[in-house]
Amino acid sequence: MNILYVARLSDSKLKEKLTPLLGSSLVDHVYVLRDSPGINFDSRVTYLSPEKHTINIFRHISKVFKGVKYCRKHKIDVIFGVLNTPHGYIGRTIGFLTRLPYIHLTIAGHREFWLDGKIMERVNCLLFRHSAFTMVTGSQTKKYLESKRFDPERVVIIPNIPDNAFLNMTNVPAIEEREYDIIFISRIDKNKNLELLLKALSILKSNHSPKVLVVGDGPDLQRMQDLASELELDTYIDFEGYISNIEVKIDTYKRAKIFVSCSKGEGFPVSLLEAMCCGCVPVVSNVGDILDAIEQGVSGYVFDDVDNPEELAQYLLRLFEDDSLLIKMSEASRMINTKVSVEKNTEIWDNVLSQLYIEKK
């Protein structure tokens, strides 16, 4: 099969998504339609990059017509679209115009459908409900789509996966030997909600002085640094910038005992899986499909209130005061690498594409 893959993803994210797909024996070539070429990690991947226009709407309309042309030129069998806006819309439109099967990839959870309000939720559901398949990252998103009258047989879970460097790790330092108590690794913006962690630490600081590593940058970085000073947490927290190198990122995770995520909205964050593979105990907000990865109280803690630091503080306190619990949960957390893998995702793609192949015949 030849695939037209319509997406706006970073090179690392694109590689993560395409590697299991390329493992399928049914895939001959993947043509990636996006604004710019990317890394050459496989000879079966070709980038198709139309000329840019200064106004977004013209650029996206151009992609639709160029996409139709590419489908004919490269004898495309199936079209993929990643995320609703705008590339899901673009891919779905190309599929409609060419009458080729369309597979929709929802990688940011069910919030992709409802985030822009009730009217857009209805539009999104109407537009993607009759895709050949809708691929989701976990059970919560699947349940949501089924409640919106998506065919359960056509909604397929394919979890996000970290790079194989994380999945294949064997040398992980003991939890008690790690330098930092907490790591927060994320883009620093309002949705990622670092403020909640800072306020939770302020509650705990009278009895505990945890060392915290904040990795990332973003529009809220300076505000969070100012808030840390205001809450008198300067001596506890080290701010580092964005890390892209995988080996450096692995070493960074290995320096910490607990991984904290306070996001107000996610799909199935790869950073959570990366941290768990490195033996960090996750304490994370209950968003998206996160519950598919964590067994509450066994491999981590999931909290519900992203506006109240008390709940987060209580979970952190349990781990600060019980070393044996921290060690057990770290060991359980590392078992995530038995649940997700490139090979398992390739098997999922084999099943989906096989069904499409049979239906086409």
C-alpha positions in Angstrom: 0.0 0.0 0.0 1.0 3.6 -0.7 0.0 6.0 2.0 -0.5 9.8 1.9 0.3 11.0 5.5 -1.0 14.5 6.2 0.5 15.9 9.3 2.3 18.7 11.0 4.5 16.9 13.5 8.1 17.5 14.7 10.7 15.2 13.2 11.0 13.1 16.4 7.2 12.8 16.7 6.8 11.8 13.0 9.5 9.1 13.4 7.7 7.8 16.5 4.4 7.6 14.6 5.8 6.2 11.3 8.2 3.5 12.7 5.5 1.0 13.7 3.5 1.7 10.5 6.6 1.0 8.3 7.0 -2.3 10.1 3.8 -3.6 8.5 4.5 -5.8 5.5 1.5 -4.2 3.8 3.2 -0.7 3.6 5.2 0.0 0.5 5.7 3.7 0.8 4.6 6.7 2.9 4.4 10.1 1.3 4.3 12.8 4.0 2.4 16.0 3.1 3.5 18.9 5.3 5.1 22.4 5.0 8.7 21.3 5.1 10.9 18.2 4.5 12.1 16.2 7.5 14.8 13.8 8.5 15.5 10.8 6.2 15.1 7.9 8.6 13.7 5.4 6.1 14.0 5.1 2.3 10.3 4.4 2.1 9.4 7.9 3.4 9.1 10.8 0.9 8.3 14.4 1.9 5.9 16.3 -0.3 6.1 20.0 0.6 4.0 22.5 -1.4 5.1 26.1 -1.7 4.2 28.1 1.3 1.7 31.0 1.2 1.8 33.9 3.6 -1.9 33.4 4.6 -2.6 30.1 6.3 -6.0 29.5 4.7 -4.4 29.7 1.2 -1.6 27.3 2.3 -4.1 24.8 3.5 -6.3 25.0 0.4 -3.2 24.5 -1.7 -2.4 21.4 0.3 -5.9 19.9 -0.5 -5.4 20.4 -4.3 -1.8 19.3 -4.2 -2.8 16.3 -2.1 -5.4 15.2 -4.8 -2.7 15.6 -7.4 -0.2 13.5 -5.3 -2.8 10.8 -4.9 -3.0 10.3 -8.6 0.7 10.7 -9.3 1.9 8.3 -6.5 -1.1 5.8 -6.8 -2.1 6.3 -3.2 -4.2 3.6 -1.6 -5.1 5.2 1.7 -4.9 8.7 3.3 -4.0 9.4 6.9 -4.7 12.7 8.8 -3.1 13.5 12.1 -5.0 15.8 14.6 -8.3 17.5 13.7 -7.0 21.0 13.0 -6.0 21.6 10.3 -4.4 18.4 8.9 -7.3 16.1 9.8 -9.6 18.4 7.9 -7.2 18.5 5.0 -6.8 14.7 4.8 -10.5 14.1 5.2 -11.2 16.5 2.3 -8.6 14.9 0.1 -10.2 11.5 0.9 -13.6 12.8 -0.1 -12.4 14.3 -3.4 -10.4 11.2 -4.4 -12.9 8.7 -2.8 -10.0 6.9 -1.2 -10.3 5.5 2.4 -9.3 7.9 5.1 -7.8 7.0 8.5 -8.0 9.6 11.2 -5.3 9.7 14.0 -6.4 11.4 17.2 -3.2 11.8 19.2 -4.3 14.5 21.7 -7.2 12.6 23.2 -10.9 13.4 23.1 -10.2 17.1 23.8 -9.4 17.4 20.1 -13.1 17.1 19.5 -14.6 19.3 22.2 -11.9 21.9 23.0 -13.3 24.6 20.7 -16.9 24.4 21.9 -20.1 22.4 21.3 -20.6 23.5 17.8 -17.1 22.5 16.7 -17.6 19.2 18.6 -20.6 18.4 16.5 -18.8 19.4 13.3 -15.7 17.3 14.2 -17.8 14.2 15.1 -19.9 14.6 11.9 -16.7 15.0 9.8 -14.7 12.1 11.2 -17.4 9.6 12.3 -17.4 7.8 9.0 -13.6 7.6 8.5 -12.5 4.1 7.5 -10.8 3.9 11.0 -10.3 6.4 13.8 -7.1 5.6 15.7 -7.0 6.8 19.3 -4.3 6.6 22.1 -6.4 4.9 24.8 -9.6 3.7 26.3 -11.0 7.0 27.5 -10.9 8.5 24.0 -12.4 5.4 22.6 -15.3 5.5 25.1 -15.9 9.1 24.3 -16.1 8.5 20.5 -18.4 5.6 21.0 -20.7 7.8 23.0 -20.8 10.1 20.0 -22.0 7.2 17.8 -18.7 6.3 16.3 -18.6 2.6 15.2 -16.8 0.7 18.0 -15.3 -1.7 15.5 -13.8 1.3 13.6 -12.2 3.0 16.7 -8.9 1.3 17.4 -6.5 2.0 20.3 -2.9 2.4 19.3 -1.0 3.9 22.3 1.8 6.4 21.9 5.3 4.9 22.4 8.6 6.4 23.4 11.8 5.9 21.4 13.3 2.4 21.6 16.2 3.8 23.5 13.7 4.2 26.5 12.0 0.8 25.9 15.2 -1.1 25.8 17.0 0.3 28.8 18.7 -2.1 31.1 20.9 0.1 33.2 18.7 2.2 35.6 20.1 3.6 38.8 18.5 2.7 42.2 15.9 5.2 43.2 17.6 6.1 46.4 20.8 7.1 44.5 19.1 9.8 42.4 19.9 13.5 42.8 16.5 15.0 42.4 13.3 14.2 44.2 11.0 15.5 41.4 11.3 16.2 37.7 8.9 18.3 35.7 9.7 18.0 32.0 7.4 19.8 29.6 6.7 23.0 27.7 6.1 25.7 30.2 2.7 27.2 29.5 -0.7 27.6 31.1 -2.0 24.2 30.0 1.0 22.3 31.4 0.2 24.0 34.8 3.6 24.1 36.5 2.0 26.6 38.9 0.2 23.7 40.6 3.4 21.9 41.4 5.0 25.1 42.8 2.0 25.7 45.1 2.1 22.1 46.3 5.8 22.5 47.1 5.0 25.6 49.0 2.5 23.6 51.2 5.2 21.0 51.9 8.2 23.2 52.4 7.8 23.6 56.1 8.6 19.9 56.6 10.3 18.8 53.4 12.9 20.4 51.1 12.7 18.4 47.9 15.2 19.0 45.1 13.2 19.7 41.9 14.4 19.8 38.3 12.2 21.7 35.8 13.1 21.0 32.2 11.7 22.9 29.3 10.9 26.4 28.0 7.8 28.3 26.8 5.8 31.4 27.3 5.2 30.9 31.0 8.8 30.2 32.0 9.7 33.7 33.4 6.4 33.9 35.3 7.1 30.5 36.8 10.6 31.5 37.8 9.1 34.6 39.4 6.5 32.6 41.2 9.2 30.2 42.6 11.0 33.2 44.0 7.8 34.7 45.4 7.0 31.3 47.2 10.6 31.2 48.4 11.4 28.0 46.5 14.5 29.2 44.8 16.9 27.0 46.7 14.8 23.9 45.9 14.4 24.3 42.1 16.7 24.1 39.2 15.4 25.4 35.9 16.9 23.8 32.7 16.1 24.6 29.1 14.5 22.3 26.5 16.3 19.0 25.8 16.1 17.4 22.4 18.9 14.8 22.5 17.5 11.4 23.5 20.6 10.3 25.4 20.7 13.5 27.4 17.0 13.2 28.1 17.4 9.7 29.4 20.3 10.7 31.7 18.1 13.6 32.9 15.2 11.3 33.8 17.6 9.0 35.6 18.5 11.8 38.0 15.0 12.0 39.4 12.8 9.9 41.6 9.3 11.3 40.9 7.8 12.5 37.6 5.1 15.2 38.0 2.7 16.3 35.3 -0.1 18.8 36.2 -1.6 19.3 32.7 -5.1 20.5 32.3 -5.4 18.6 29.0 -3.4 15.8 27.3 -3.8 12.8 25.1 -1.3 10.1 26.1 1.9 12.0 26.8 5.1 10.4 25.6 7.0 12.1 28.5 5.0 10.0 31.0 6.1 6.8 29.2 9.7 8.0 29.0 9.8 8.8 32.7 8.2 5.4 33.7 10.7 3.5 31.5 13.5 5.3 33.5 12.0 4.2 36.8 10.5 7.6 37.8 7.3 7.3 39.9 4.5 9.2 38.1 2.2 11.6 40.0 0.1 13.1 37.2 -3.2 14.7 36.5 -6.1 12.6 35.3 -6.4 13.7 31.7 -6.7 12.0 28.3 -5.8 8.3 28.3 -3.3 8.5 31.2 -5.2 5.9 33.2 -4.2 3.2 30.6 -0.6 3.6 31.7 -0.9 3.8 35.5 -2.3 1.5 38.1 -3.4 3.8 40.9 -1.3 3.3 44.1 0.8 0.6 42.4 2.8 2.2 39.6 2.0 5.8 40.3 -0.7 8.2 41.5 -3.3 10.1 39.4 -4.9 13.2 40.9 -8.2 14.8 39.6 -8.1 18.5 40.7 -5.8 20.5 38.5 -6.6 23.7 40.4 -6.1 22.6 44.0 -2.5 21.9 45.1 -3.6 20.0 48.2 -4.3 16.8 46.4 -1.0 16.8 44.6 0.8 17.7 47.9 -0.8 14.7 49.7 0.4 12.2 47.1 3.9 13.7 47.1 4.0 13.6 50.9 3.2 9.8 50.8 6.3 9.2 48.6 8.5 11.6 50.6 7.8 9.8 53.8 7.9 6.1 52.7 11.1 5.0 51.0 10.0 1.4 50.6 6.8 2.5 48.8 8.8 4.7 46.5 11.1 1.8 45.6 8.2 -0.6 44.9 6.3 1.9 42.8 9.5 2.7 40.8 9.9 -1.0 40.0 6.2 -1.2 39.0 6.5 1.9 36.9 9.3 0.4 34.8 7.0 -2.4 33.7 5.4 0.0 31.3 7.9 -1.3 28.7 6.1 -4.6 28.7 2.8 -2.9 27.8 3.9 -0.7 24.9 6.3 -1.4 22.0 6.9 -0.8 18.4 6.2 -4.4 17.6 2.7 -4.3 19.3 1.8 -1.1 17.4 3.0 -2.7 14.1 0.6 -5.6 14.8 -2.2 -3.2 15.3 -1.4 -1.5 12.0 -1.2 -5.0 10.3 -4.8 -5.8 11.5 -6.2 -2.4 10.4 -4.5 -2.3 6.9 -5.4 -6.0 6.3 -9.1 -5.2 6.9 -8.8 -2.3 4.5 -7.1 -4.5 1.9 -9.9 -7.1 2.1 -12.6 -4.4 1.9 -10.9 -2.9 -1.2 -10.9 -6.2 -3.0 
